[in-house]
Amino acid sequence: MSRTTTIGVIGGGQLARMMYAPAISLGVNLRLLAEGPDVGAARVIKDVVVGDYTDDATVREFAAGCDVITFDHEHVPTRILRDLAAEGTLVRPGPDALEHAQDKLLMRQRLTRALAAPAPIWRHCPDAATLQRFGDEMGWPIVAKASRGGYDGHGVWKLAGPQDCNQPFDESKDASAGELVEIIGEEFIDFARELSVLVVRSASGQAVCYPVTETVQREGVCRETITPAPGLAPARAAEISRLGLDIADELQVVGVLAVELMQRRDGSVVINELAMRPHNTGHWTIDGAHTSQFENHLRAVLDLPLGDPRARDPWCMMVNVLGGGVDDLTSELLHCFARDPRLRVEFYGKQLRPGRKVGHVVCYGDDLDEVRGRAQHAARYLMGEIREG
């Protein structure tokens, strides 16, 4: 019997779940370290270990049954990953790269020093007094960010004036969980829109870049993506793609790197955050690109040649489905598929809670307005916002 390569995925959310289909196609086994037996990925992956990804012994025992380790999220303590790497375990992306997605302060320092990468005006603020001085110099409002642990709007504060400067320090103490959390002050940018570029880099250094995507955020949650970003000048798109490739090379990323950006009203861009794993802004690639971000992530982790990242159609739109007014999502597909046979839907196997991302829809085609209308209608129907006979 031939041996099957096993990729260990730490984290049992929708990103691990969506790695499963390409893993089957590539003939590899996924082994999952899941937070619980009923998380989304554990419902489809058969080789599951339930345990705490912050516990050294648990992670080490899990890794012993894997050929290479990768991630559904960036929250595994770096010290654990460094120990694994020192013992000879393949960790991709490695801890030296991953810490730049875990720690925003480290990311700002490294990218500023090594690449002079475009960023908001920022300052490390060890106390409220320093943060207040920064705000006085910049002009209010400003933005404060926790260096670690933020996601979907958490760990980010818009400060209207000096009276708000204690809030980030008070609230980050509660969420630190033993990790050192610093506060970064940043200029408040009244940006025109948010963009994202996904790069995939293999262990041997091959890299590909997906088209630049426009992302629509509401209340700190990605709600829609449009690919390619409408109205983005070709020279600007090439500049952003080059930036993503340069960051992936500088940090020696293996796997997907998502670079989230803000575009100022003059057209220039600044880096907001990094993620080193498949990313919500790349879900369109499952149906809209020649090779999905999930397949290319696995290829990169295995050091296989990477697949074509180009889009299949001129326009592709993804809209997230949030839990809310519908209790049985699958029953609502009768209407959605009858209305739009080209509609693509992915559910994440999550319990339905108001405001929680539980799936997404994707539409693609030649006309952006038509594609947008189809995608938004399907998502709104699945969320119970509209009803038709």
C-alpha positions as YAML, in Angstrom:
chain: A
units: angstrom
residues:
- id: 1
  name: MET
  ca: [0.00, 0.00, 0.00]
- id: 2
  name: SER
  ca: [1.41, 3.39, -1.00]
- id: 3
  name: ARG
  ca: [2.09, 5.99, 1.65]
- id: 4
  name: THR
  ca: [-0.13, 9.09, 1.80]
- id: 5
  name: THR
  ca: [1.31, 12.49, 2.68]
- id: 6
  name: THR
  ca: [-0.37, 14.03, 5.72]
- id: 7
  name: ILE
  ca: [-0.77, 17.78, 6.14]
- id: 8
  name: GLY
  ca: [-1.64, 18.83, 9.68]
- id: 9
  name: VAL
  ca: [-3.94, 21.84, 9.93]
- id: 10
  name: ILE
  ca: [-4.14, 23.65, 13.25]
- id: 11
  name: GLY
  ca: [-7.56, 25.23, 13.69]
- id: 12
  name: GLY
  ca: [-10.96, 23.83, 12.77]
- id: 13
  name: GLY
  ca: [-12.77, 26.75, 11.15]
- id: 14
  name: GLN
  ca: [-14.07, 27.29, 7.64]
- id: 15
  name: LEU
  ca: [-10.61, 27.81, 6.16]
- id: 16
  name: ALA
  ca: [-9.52, 24.31, 7.17]
- id: 17
  name: ARG
  ca: [-12.87, 22.98, 5.95]
- id: 18
  name: MET
  ca: [-12.34, 24.53, 2.51]
- id: 19
  name: MET
  ca: [-8.88, 22.93, 2.24]
- id: 20
  name: TYR
  ca: [-10.53, 19.51, 2.29]
- id: 21
  name: ALA
  ca: [-11.79, 19.37, -1.31]
- id: 22
  name: PRO
  ca: [-8.45, 20.29, -2.93]
- id: 23
  name: ALA
  ca: [-6.66, 17.92, -0.54]
- id: 24
  name: ILE
  ca: [-8.79, 15.08, -1.92]
- id: 25
  name: SER
  ca: [-7.92, 16.10, -5.47]
- id: 26
  name: LEU
  ca: [-4.21, 16.24, -4.63]
- id: 27
  name: GLY
  ca: [-4.33, 12.85, -2.93]
- id: 28
  name: VAL
  ca: [-3.14, 14.07, 0.46]
- id: 29
  name: ASN
  ca: [-4.57, 13.43, 3.91]
- id: 30
  name: LEU
  ca: [-5.59, 16.34, 6.12]
- id: 31
  name: ARG
  ca: [-5.16, 15.85, 9.86]
- id: 32
  name: LEU
  ca: [-6.96, 18.42, 11.99]
- id: 33
  name: LEU
  ca: [-6.22, 19.84, 15.42]
- id: 34
  name: ALA
  ca: [-9.66, 21.18, 16.26]
- id: 35
  name: GLU
  ca: [-10.96, 23.30, 19.12]
- id: 36
  name: GLY
  ca: [-13.94, 20.98, 19.54]
- id: 37
  name: PRO
  ca: [-15.61, 17.96, 17.91]
- id: 38
  name: ASP
  ca: [-18.36, 19.98, 16.22]
- id: 39
  name: VAL
  ca: [-16.40, 22.84, 14.61]
- id: 40
  name: GLY
  ca: [-16.92, 23.29, 10.88]
- id: 41
  name: ALA
  ca: [-13.85, 21.45, 9.58]
- id: 42
  name: ALA
  ca: [-14.30, 18.54, 12.02]
- id: 43
  name: ARG
  ca: [-17.65, 17.81, 10.38]
- id: 44
  name: VAL
  ca: [-15.98, 16.86, 7.08]
- id: 45
  name: ILE
  ca: [-12.37, 15.85, 7.89]
- id: 46
  name: LYS
  ca: [-12.12, 12.32, 9.29]
- id: 47
  name: ASP
  ca: [-8.66, 12.51, 10.91]
- id: 48
  name: VAL
  ca: [-9.40, 14.84, 13.84]
- id: 49
  name: VAL
  ca: [-7.63, 15.48, 17.13]
- id: 50
  name: VAL
  ca: [-9.50, 17.67, 19.62]
- id: 51
  name: GLY
  ca: [-7.17, 19.71, 21.77]
- id: 52
  name: ASP
  ca: [-5.73, 23.03, 22.86]
- id: 53
  name: TYR
  ca: [-3.45, 24.62, 20.25]
- id: 54
  name: THR
  ca: [-1.78, 26.71, 22.99]
- id: 55
  name: ASP
  ca: [-0.58, 23.59, 24.86]
- id: 56
  name: ASP
  ca: [2.94, 22.46, 23.97]
- id: 57
  name: ALA
  ca: [2.39, 18.74, 24.53]
- id: 58
  name: THR
  ca: [-0.87, 18.68, 22.56]
- id: 59
  name: VAL
  ca: [0.65, 20.40, 19.53]
- id: 60
  name: ARG
  ca: [3.80, 18.26, 19.64]
- id: 61
  name: GLU
  ca: [1.80, 15.02, 19.80]
- id: 62
  name: PHE
  ca: [-0.42, 16.19, 16.96]
- id: 63
  name: ALA
  ca: [2.56, 17.17, 14.79]
- id: 64
  name: ALA
  ca: [4.17, 13.77, 15.28]
- id: 65
  name: GLY
  ca: [1.55, 12.27, 12.96]
- id: 66
  name: CYS
  ca: [2.05, 14.84, 10.19]
- id: 67
  name: ASP
  ca: [4.56, 15.45, 7.40]
- id: 68
  name: VAL
  ca: [4.05, 19.22, 7.48]
- id: 69
  name: ILE
  ca: [2.04, 21.66, 9.60]
- id: 70
  name: THR
  ca: [-0.05, 24.60, 8.39]
- id: 71
  name: PHE
  ca: [-2.81, 26.75, 9.84]
- id: 72
  name: ASP
  ca: [-6.45, 27.83, 9.78]
- id: 73
  name: HIS
  ca: [-5.53, 30.85, 11.95]
- id: 74
  name: GLU
  ca: [-2.45, 32.69, 13.26]
- id: 75
  name: HIS
  ca: [-3.00, 32.24, 17.00]
- id: 76
  name: VAL
  ca: [-0.66, 29.34, 17.80]
- id: 77
  name: PRO
  ca: [2.04, 30.69, 20.17]
- id: 78
  name: THR
  ca: [5.28, 31.28, 18.29]
- id: 79
  name: ARG
  ca: [7.34, 29.60, 21.03]
- id: 80
  name: ILE
  ca: [5.57, 26.30, 20.33]
- id: 81
  name: LEU
  ca: [6.22, 26.57, 16.60]
- id: 82
  name: ARG
  ca: [9.87, 27.43, 17.15]
- id: 83
  name: ASP
  ca: [10.28, 24.31, 19.27]
- id: 84
  name: LEU
  ca: [8.63, 22.17, 16.58]
- id: 85
  name: ALA
  ca: [10.86, 23.65, 13.86]
- id: 86
  name: ALA
  ca: [13.96, 23.12, 16.00]
- id: 87
  name: GLU
  ca: [12.99, 19.45, 16.35]
- id: 88
  name: GLY
  ca: [12.77, 19.08, 12.57]
- id: 89
  name: THR
  ca: [9.03, 19.49, 11.95]
- id: 90
  name: LEU
  ca: [8.14, 21.33, 8.74]
- id: 91
  name: VAL
  ca: [6.03, 24.34, 9.78]
- id: 92
  name: ARG
  ca: [4.64, 26.37, 6.86]
- id: 93
  name: PRO
  ca: [4.51, 29.31, 7.12]
- id: 94
  name: GLY
  ca: [7.36, 29.15, 9.61]
- id: 95
  name: PRO
  ca: [7.37, 31.00, 12.93]
- id: 96
  name: ASP
  ca: [9.79, 33.68, 11.68]
- id: 97
  name: ALA
  ca: [7.25, 34.65, 9.03]
- id: 98
  name: LEU
  ca: [4.08, 34.00, 11.01]
- id: 99
  name: GLU
  ca: [5.00, 36.31, 13.87]
- id: 100
  name: HIS
  ca: [4.60, 39.25, 11.49]
- id: 101
  name: ALA
  ca: [0.92, 38.36, 11.08]
- id: 102
  name: GLN
  ca: [0.55, 37.79, 14.82]
- id: 103
  name: ASP
  ca: [2.17, 41.06, 15.89]
- id: 104
  name: LYS
  ca: [1.22, 44.28, 14.13]
- id: 105
  name: LEU
  ca: [3.99, 46.26, 15.79]
- id: 106
  name: LEU
  ca: [6.63, 43.83, 14.58]
- id: 107
  name: MET
  ca: [5.05, 43.90, 11.12]
- id: 108
  name: ARG
  ca: [5.16, 47.71, 10.96]
- id: 109
  name: GLN
  ca: [8.78, 47.81, 12.13]
- id: 110
  name: ARG
  ca: [10.00, 45.13, 9.71]
- id: 111
  name: LEU
  ca: [8.20, 46.36, 6.60]
- id: 112
  name: THR
  ca: [9.17, 49.98, 7.23]
- id: 113
  name: ARG
  ca: [12.83, 49.10, 7.75]
- id: 114
  name: ALA
  ca: [13.25, 46.45, 5.04]
- id: 115
  name: LEU
  ca: [10.94, 47.62, 2.26]
- id: 116
  name: ALA
  ca: [9.94, 51.20, 3.09]
- id: 117
  name: ALA
  ca: [6.45, 49.78, 2.58]
- id: 118
  name: PRO
  ca: [3.59, 52.31, 2.47]
- id: 119
  name: ALA
  ca: [1.89, 52.62, 5.86]
- id: 120
  name: PRO
  ca: [-0.24, 55.07, 7.82]
- id: 121
  name: ILE
  ca: [1.77, 57.40, 10.02]
- id: 122
  name: TRP
  ca: [2.18, 55.30, 13.17]
- id: 123
  name: ARG
  ca: [3.87, 55.20, 16.54]
- id: 124
  name: HIS
  ca: [4.46, 52.64, 19.24]
- id: 125
  name: CYS
  ca: [2.63, 53.98, 22.30]
- id: 126
  name: PRO
  ca: [3.66, 52.24, 25.55]
- id: 127
  name: ASP
  ca: [1.22, 54.32, 27.64]
- id: 128
  name: ALA
  ca: [-1.82, 56.57, 27.37]
- id: 129
  name: ALA
  ca: [0.30, 59.72, 27.65]
- id: 130
  name: THR
  ca: [2.32, 58.77, 24.56]
- id: 131
  name: LEU
  ca: [-0.87, 57.94, 22.69]
- id: 132
  name: GLN
  ca: [-2.32, 61.32, 23.64]
- id: 133
  name: ARG
  ca: [0.80, 63.14, 22.42]
- id: 134
  name: PHE
  ca: [0.58, 61.27, 19.14]
- id: 135
  name: GLY
  ca: [-3.07, 62.30, 18.76]
- id: 136
  name: ASP
  ca: [-2.27, 65.92, 19.58]
- id: 137
  name: GLU
  ca: [0.43, 65.92, 16.90]
- id: 138
  name: MET
  ca: [-1.66, 64.16, 14.24]
- id: 139
  name: GLY
  ca: [-4.97, 65.82, 15.02]
- id: 140
  name: TRP
  ca: [-7.99, 63.91, 16.28]
- id: 141
  name: PRO
  ca: [-9.45, 61.40, 15.66]
- id: 142
  name: ILE
  ca: [-6.73, 58.75, 15.56]
- id: 143
  name: VAL
  ca: [-6.79, 54.96, 15.54]
- id: 144
  name: ALA
  ca: [-5.29, 52.73, 18.24]
- id: 145
  name: LYS
  ca: [-4.56, 49.05, 17.61]
- id: 146
  name: ALA
  ca: [-3.57, 46.18, 19.86]
- id: 147
  name: SER
  ca: [-0.41, 44.61, 18.51]
- id: 148
  name: ARG
  ca: [-1.77, 41.09, 19.08]
- id: 149
  name: GLY
  ca: [-5.07, 39.28, 19.10]
- id: 150
  name: GLY
  ca: [-7.27, 41.58, 17.00]
- id: 151
  name: TYR
  ca: [-9.70, 40.25, 14.40]
- id: 152
  name: ASP
  ca: [-12.93, 41.37, 12.68]
- id: 153
  name: GLY
  ca: [-12.74, 44.83, 14.26]
- id: 154
  name: HIS
  ca: [-11.69, 43.64, 17.73]
- id: 155
  name: GLY
  ca: [-8.54, 45.24, 19.09]
- id: 156
  name: VAL
  ca: [-9.07, 48.43, 17.08]
- id: 157
  name: TRP
  ca: [-10.30, 51.70, 18.56]
- id: 158
  name: LYS
  ca: [-11.18, 55.00, 16.92]
- id: 159
  name: LEU
  ca: [-10.30, 57.65, 19.49]
- id: 160
  name: ALA
  ca: [-12.11, 60.98, 19.27]
- id: 161
  name: GLY
  ca: [-9.89, 62.83, 21.73]
- id: 162
  name: PRO
  ca: [-7.57, 62.65, 24.74]
- id: 163
  name: GLN
  ca: [-10.40, 61.45, 26.98]
- id: 164
  name: ASP
  ca: [-10.42, 58.10, 25.09]
- id: 165
  name: CYS
  ca: [-6.73, 57.28, 25.38]
- id: 166
  name: ASN
  ca: [-7.02, 54.93, 28.39]
- id: 167
  name: GLN
  ca: [-9.56, 52.67, 26.66]
- id: 168
  name: PRO
  ca: [-7.13, 50.62, 24.48]
- id: 169
  name: PHE
  ca: [-4.86, 49.91, 27.45]
- id: 170
  name: ASP
  ca: [-7.72, 48.92, 29.75]
- id: 171
  name: GLU
  ca: [-9.39, 46.64, 27.22]
- id: 172
  name: SER
  ca: [-6.24, 45.02, 25.85]
- id: 173
  name: LYS
  ca: [-5.26, 43.87, 29.36]
- id: 174
  name: ASP
  ca: [-8.39, 41.72, 29.50]
- id: 175
  name: ALA
  ca: [-7.65, 40.09, 26.14]
- id: 176
  name: SER
  ca: [-3.91, 39.56, 26.48]
- id: 177
  name: ALA
  ca: [-4.08, 35.90, 27.63]
- id: 178
  name: GLY
  ca: [-0.49, 36.05, 28.78]
- id: 179
  name: GLU
  ca: [0.88, 37.54, 25.54]
- id: 180
  name: LEU
  ca: [2.57, 40.92, 25.58]
- id: 181
  name: VAL
  ca: [0.12, 43.32, 23.92]
- id: 182
  name: GLU
  ca: [1.46, 46.68, 22.85]
- id: 183
  name: ILE
  ca: [-0.61, 49.60, 21.56]
- id: 184
  name: ILE
  ca: [0.07, 51.27, 18.23]
- id: 185
  name: GLY
  ca: [-1.22, 54.72, 17.38]
- id: 186
  name: GLU
  ca: [-2.04, 55.36, 13.72]
- id: 187
  name: GLU
  ca: [-3.32, 58.30, 11.76]
- id: 188
  name: PHE
  ca: [-7.02, 58.10, 10.97]
- id: 189
  name: ILE
  ca: [-7.39, 57.65, 7.22]
- id: 190
  name: ASP
  ca: [-10.61, 58.71, 5.57]
- id: 191
  name: PHE
  ca: [-9.97, 56.13, 2.88]
- id: 192
  name: ALA
  ca: [-11.80, 55.78, -0.41]
- id: 193
  name: ARG
  ca: [-11.97, 51.99, -0.23]
- id: 194
  name: GLU
  ca: [-10.23, 48.87, 1.05]
- id: 195
  name: LEU
  ca: [-8.26, 46.51, -1.16]
- id: 196
  name: SER
  ca: [-6.67, 43.11, -0.76]
- id: 197
  name: VAL
  ca: [-4.01, 41.26, -2.70]
- id: 198
  name: LEU
  ca: [-3.33, 37.54, -2.25]
- id: 199
  name: VAL
  ca: [0.09, 36.12, -2.97]
- id: 200
  name: VAL
  ca: [1.07, 32.46, -2.72]
- id: 201
  name: ARG
  ca: [4.72, 31.51, -2.25]
- id: 202
  name: SER
  ca: [6.10, 27.98, -2.22]
- id: 203
  name: ALA
  ca: [8.89, 26.64, -0.04]
- id: 204
  name: SER
  ca: [11.28, 26.78, -2.99]
- id: 205
  name: GLY
  ca: [10.43, 30.44, -3.67]
- id: 206
  name: GLN
  ca: [7.99, 30.27, -6.60]
- id: 207
  name: ALA
  ca: [5.27, 32.88, -6.17]
- id: 208
  name: VAL
  ca: [2.00, 33.80, -7.88]
- id: 209
  name: CYS
  ca: [-0.36, 36.71, -7.33]
- id: 210
  name: TYR
  ca: [-4.14, 36.84, -7.67]
- id: 211
  name: PRO
  ca: [-5.87, 39.92, -9.12]
- id: 212
  name: VAL
  ca: [-6.30, 42.81, -6.67]
- id: 213
  name: THR
  ca: [-9.68, 42.68, -4.94]
- id: 214
  name: GLU
  ca: [-11.89, 45.45, -3.55]
- id: 215
  name: THR
  ca: [-13.34, 44.55, -0.16]
- id: 216
  name: VAL
  ca: [-16.42, 46.03, 1.48]
- id: 217
  name: GLN
  ca: [-16.29, 46.02, 5.28]
- id: 218
  name: ARG
  ca: [-19.18, 46.76, 7.63]
- id: 219
  name: GLU
  ca: [-18.72, 46.89, 11.41]
- id: 220
  name: GLY
  ca: [-15.27, 45.35, 11.05]
- id: 221
  name: VAL
  ca: [-16.50, 42.32, 9.06]
- id: 222
  name: CYS
  ca: [-15.79, 41.65, 5.40]
- id: 223
  name: ARG
  ca: [-19.17, 41.58, 3.67]
- id: 224
  name: GLU
  ca: [-18.36, 41.64, -0.06]
- id: 225
  name: THR
  ca: [-15.44, 41.35, -2.45]
- id: 226
  name: ILE
  ca: [-15.24, 42.44, -6.09]
- id: 227
  name: THR
  ca: [-12.49, 41.07, -8.30]
- id: 228
  name: PRO
  ca: [-10.73, 42.72, -10.01]
- id: 229
  name: ALA
  ca: [-11.06, 45.95, -8.03]
- id: 230
  name: PRO
  ca: [-13.19, 48.25, -10.23]
- id: 231
  name: GLY
  ca: [-11.51, 51.34, -11.62]
- id: 232
  name: LEU
  ca: [-8.05, 50.40, -10.40]
- id: 233
  name: ALA
  ca: [-5.47, 51.72, -12.85]
- id: 234
  name: PRO
  ca: [-3.29, 48.96, -14.33]
- id: 235
  name: ALA
  ca: [-0.13, 50.66, -13.07]
- id: 236
  name: ARG
  ca: [-1.55, 50.83, -9.54]
- id: 237
  name: ALA
  ca: [-2.65, 47.19, -9.68]
- id: 238
  name: ALA
  ca: [0.85, 46.18, -10.78]
- id: 239
  name: GLU
  ca: [2.35, 48.26, -7.94]
- id: 240
  name: ILE
  ca: [0.14, 46.52, -5.38]
- id: 241
  name: SER
  ca: [0.92, 43.07, -6.80]
- id: 242
  name: ARG
  ca: [4.65, 43.83, -6.67]
- id: 243
  name: LEU
  ca: [4.27, 44.96, -3.07]
- id: 244
  name: GLY
  ca: [2.59, 41.69, -2.10]
- id: 245
  name: LEU
  ca: [5.27, 39.63, -3.83]
- id: 246
  name: ASP
  ca: [8.06, 41.66, -2.19]
- id: 247
  name: ILE
  ca: [6.55, 41.17, 1.28]
- id: 248
  name: ALA
  ca: [6.16, 37.43, 0.74]
- id: 249
  name: ASP
  ca: [9.81, 37.21, -0.34]
- id: 250
  name: GLU
  ca: [11.13, 39.44, 2.46]
- id: 251
  name: LEU
  ca: [9.34, 37.45, 5.16]
- id: 252
  name: GLN
  ca: [9.94, 34.08, 3.44]
- id: 253
  name: VAL
  ca: [6.25, 33.21, 3.61]
- id: 254
  name: VAL
  ca: [5.21, 29.70, 2.57]
- id: 255
  name: GLY
  ca: [1.54, 29.50, 1.64]
- id: 256
  name: VAL
  ca: [-1.03, 32.24, 1.18]
- id: 257
  name: LEU
  ca: [-0.18, 35.79, 2.20]
- id: 258
  name: ALA
  ca: [-3.07, 38.28, 2.24]
- id: 259
  name: VAL
  ca: [-2.10, 41.95, 2.28]
- id: 260
  name: GLU
  ca: [-4.99, 44.17, 3.33]
- id: 261
  name: LEU
  ca: [-4.71, 47.78, 2.17]
- id: 262
  name: MET
  ca: [-6.50, 51.10, 2.41]
- id: 263
  name: GLN
  ca: [-6.64, 53.29, -0.68]
- id: 264
  name: ARG
  ca: [-6.52, 57.01, -0.04]
- id: 265
  name: ARG
  ca: [-8.66, 59.39, -2.04]
- id: 266
  name: ASP
  ca: [-5.62, 60.40, -4.09]
- id: 267
  name: GLY
  ca: [-5.27, 56.77, -5.25]
- id: 268
  name: SER
  ca: [-2.23, 55.83, -3.14]
- id: 269
  name: VAL
  ca: [-2.38, 52.83, -0.84]
- id: 270
  name: VAL
  ca: [-1.15, 51.95, 2.64]
- id: 271
  name: ILE
  ca: [-0.86, 48.53, 4.27]
- id: 272
  name: ASN
  ca: [-3.40, 47.83, 6.97]
- id: 273
  name: GLU
  ca: [-2.75, 44.22, 8.04]
- id: 274
  name: LEU
  ca: [-1.22, 40.91, 6.95]
- id: 275
  name: ALA
  ca: [-2.64, 37.40, 7.16]
- id: 276
  name: MET
  ca: [-0.69, 34.20, 6.45]
- id: 277
  name: ARG
  ca: [-3.35, 31.63, 5.61]
- id: 278
  name: PRO
  ca: [-6.21, 31.41, 3.13]
- id: 279
  name: HIS
  ca: [-8.27, 34.55, 3.53]
- id: 280
  name: ASN
  ca: [-11.90, 35.65, 3.36]
- id: 281
  name: THR
  ca: [-11.06, 38.08, 0.55]
- id: 282
  name: GLY
  ca: [-9.90, 35.12, -1.56]
- id: 283
  name: HIS
  ca: [-12.99, 32.93, -1.27]
- id: 284
  name: TRP
  ca: [-13.99, 34.04, -4.78]
- id: 285
  name: THR
  ca: [-11.09, 31.95, -6.10]
- id: 286
  name: ILE
  ca: [-12.84, 28.65, -5.33]
- id: 287
  name: ASP
  ca: [-15.15, 29.13, -8.30]
- id: 288
  name: GLY
  ca: [-13.78, 32.25, -9.97]
- id: 289
  name: ALA
  ca: [-10.08, 31.45, -10.52]
- id: 290
  name: HIS
  ca: [-8.31, 28.70, -12.46]
- id: 291
  name: THR
  ca: [-6.69, 27.57, -9.19]
- id: 292
  name: SER
  ca: [-8.26, 28.37, -5.83]
- id: 293
  name: GLN
  ca: [-6.32, 29.93, -2.96]
- id: 294
  name: PHE
  ca: [-6.91, 26.72, -0.99]
- id: 295
  name: GLU
  ca: [-5.36, 24.44, -3.61]
- id: 296
  name: ASN
  ca: [-2.44, 26.80, -4.10]
- id: 297
  name: HIS
  ca: [-1.91, 26.99, -0.35]
- id: 298
  name: LEU
  ca: [-1.62, 23.21, -0.17]
- id: 299
  name: ARG
  ca: [0.62, 23.15, -3.23]
- id: 300
  name: ALA
  ca: [2.90, 25.73, -1.61]
- id: 301
  name: VAL
  ca: [3.02, 23.83, 1.68]
- id: 302
  name: LEU
  ca: [3.99, 20.67, -0.23]
- id: 303
  name: ASP
  ca: [6.42, 22.63, -2.44]
- id: 304
  name: LEU
  ca: [4.58, 21.65, -5.63]
- id: 305
  name: PRO
  ca: [4.49, 23.97, -8.67]
- id: 306
  name: LEU
  ca: [1.77, 26.57, -8.14]
- id: 307
  name: GLY
  ca: [-1.40, 26.81, -10.21]
- id: 308
  name: ASP
  ca: [-2.73, 29.58, -12.44]
- id: 309
  name: PRO
  ca: [-4.17, 32.41, -10.27]
- id: 310
  name: ARG
  ca: [-6.00, 34.21, -13.07]
- id: 311
  name: ALA
  ca: [-9.76, 34.79, -12.97]
- id: 312
  name: ARG
  ca: [-12.02, 32.74, -15.21]
- id: 313
  name: ASP
  ca: [-14.37, 35.63, -16.03]
- id: 314
  name: PRO
  ca: [-14.02, 39.41, -16.28]
- id: 315
  name: TRP
  ca: [-15.85, 39.94, -12.96]
- id: 316
  name: CYS
  ca: [-16.34, 37.86, -9.84]
- id: 317
  name: MET
  ca: [-18.20, 38.88, -6.69]
- id: 318
  name: MET
  ca: [-18.35, 37.16, -3.32]
- id: 319
  name: VAL
  ca: [-20.87, 38.11, -0.65]
- id: 320
  name: ASN
  ca: [-20.70, 36.68, 2.85]
- id: 321
  name: VAL
  ca: [-23.82, 35.14, 4.36]
- id: 322
  name: LEU
  ca: [-24.34, 36.07, 8.01]
- id: 323
  name: GLY
  ca: [-26.50, 34.22, 10.48]
- id: 324
  name: GLY
  ca: [-29.76, 35.98, 11.22]
- id: 325
  name: GLY
  ca: [-33.31, 35.48, 10.05]
- id: 326
  name: VAL
  ca: [-33.08, 32.00, 8.48]
- id: 327
  name: ASP
  ca: [-32.90, 28.78, 10.52]
- id: 328
  name: ASP
  ca: [-32.51, 26.27, 7.66]
- id: 329
  name: LEU
  ca: [-30.13, 27.62, 5.03]
- id: 330
  name: THR
  ca: [-30.23, 24.55, 2.82]
- id: 331
  name: SER
  ca: [-34.01, 24.82, 2.33]
- id: 332
  name: GLU
  ca: [-33.55, 28.33, 0.97]
- id: 333
  name: LEU
  ca: [-31.40, 27.05, -1.89]
- id: 334
  name: LEU
  ca: [-34.51, 25.95, -3.82]
- id: 335
  name: HIS
  ca: [-35.33, 29.56, -4.58]
- id: 336
  name: CYS
  ca: [-31.70, 30.68, -5.05]
- id: 337
  name: PHE
  ca: [-30.70, 27.96, -7.51]
- id: 338
  name: ALA
  ca: [-33.98, 28.12, -9.43]
- id: 339
  name: ARG
  ca: [-33.46, 31.85, -9.89]
- id: 340
  name: ASP
  ca: [-29.75, 31.61, -10.76]
- id: 341
  name: PRO
  ca: [-28.36, 28.28, -12.01]
- id: 342
  name: ARG
  ca: [-24.81, 29.74, -12.16]
- id: 343
  name: LEU
  ca: [-24.84, 30.76, -8.50]
- id: 344
  name: ARG
  ca: [-22.18, 29.15, -6.31]
- id: 345
  name: VAL
  ca: [-22.79, 28.68, -2.58]
- id: 346
  name: GLU
  ca: [-20.54, 27.48, 0.24]
- id: 347
  name: PHE
  ca: [-21.78, 26.89, 3.80]
- id: 348
  name: TYR
  ca: [-19.30, 26.53, 6.67]
- id: 349
  name: GLY
  ca: [-21.05, 24.03, 8.93]
- id: 350
  name: LYS
  ca: [-21.37, 26.56, 11.75]
- id: 351
  name: GLN
  ca: [-24.15, 27.06, 14.25]
- id: 352
  name: LEU
  ca: [-26.28, 30.01, 13.19]
- id: 353
  name: ARG
  ca: [-25.82, 33.12, 15.30]
- id: 354
  name: PRO
  ca: [-26.81, 36.68, 14.36]
- id: 355
  name: GLY
  ca: [-23.93, 38.42, 12.60]
- id: 356
  name: ARG
  ca: [-21.72, 35.32, 12.36]
- id: 357
  name: LYS
  ca: [-20.20, 34.42, 8.97]
- id: 358
  name: VAL
  ca: [-21.82, 31.10, 8.11]
- id: 359
  name: GLY
  ca: [-21.22, 30.93, 4.36]
- id: 360
  name: HIS
  ca: [-20.77, 32.85, 1.16]
- id: 361
  name: VAL
  ca: [-22.11, 33.12, -2.36]
- id: 362
  name: VAL
  ca: [-20.13, 33.74, -5.54]
- id: 363
  name: CYS
  ca: [-21.28, 35.01, -8.93]
- id: 364
  name: TYR
  ca: [-19.20, 35.73, -12.00]
- id: 365
  name: GLY
  ca: [-19.76, 36.98, -15.53]
- id: 366
  name: ASP
  ca: [-19.11, 39.72, -18.09]
- id: 367
  name: ASP
  ca: [-21.16, 42.56, -16.58]
- id: 368
  name: LEU
  ca: [-20.33, 43.86, -13.10]
- id: 369
  name: ASP
  ca: [-23.75, 45.32, -12.35]
- id: 370
  name: GLU
  ca: [-25.45, 42.05, -13.30]
- id: 371
  name: VAL
  ca: [-22.97, 39.98, -11.29]
- id: 372
  name: ARG
  ca: [-23.35, 42.27, -8.26]
- id: 373
  name: GLY
  ca: [-27.15, 42.11, -8.40]
- id: 374
  name: ARG
  ca: [-27.20, 38.32, -8.55]
- id: 375
  name: ALA
  ca: [-24.75, 37.89, -5.67]
- id: 376
  name: GLN
  ca: [-26.38, 40.43, -3.39]
- id: 377
  name: HIS
  ca: [-29.86, 39.05, -4.03]
- id: 378
  name: ALA
  ca: [-28.81, 35.49, -3.17]
- id: 379
  name: ALA
  ca: [-26.99, 36.52, 0.02]
- id: 380
  name: ARG
  ca: [-29.87, 38.70, 1.19]
- id: 381
  name: TYR
  ca: [-32.33, 35.87, 0.56]
- id: 382
  name: LEU
  ca: [-30.21, 33.42, 2.53]
- id: 383
  name: MET
  ca: [-30.03, 35.92, 5.40]
- id: 384
  name: GLY
  ca: [-33.83, 36.38, 5.39]
- id: 385
  name: GLU
  ca: [-33.62, 40.05, 4.40]
- id: 386
  name: ILE
  ca: [-35.87, 39.59, 1.35]
- id: 387
  name: ARG
  ca: [-38.67, 37.17, 0.54]
- id: 388
  name: GLU
  ca: [-40.25, 36.36, -2.83]
- id: 389
  name: GLY
  ca: [-43.06, 34.05, -3.88]
...
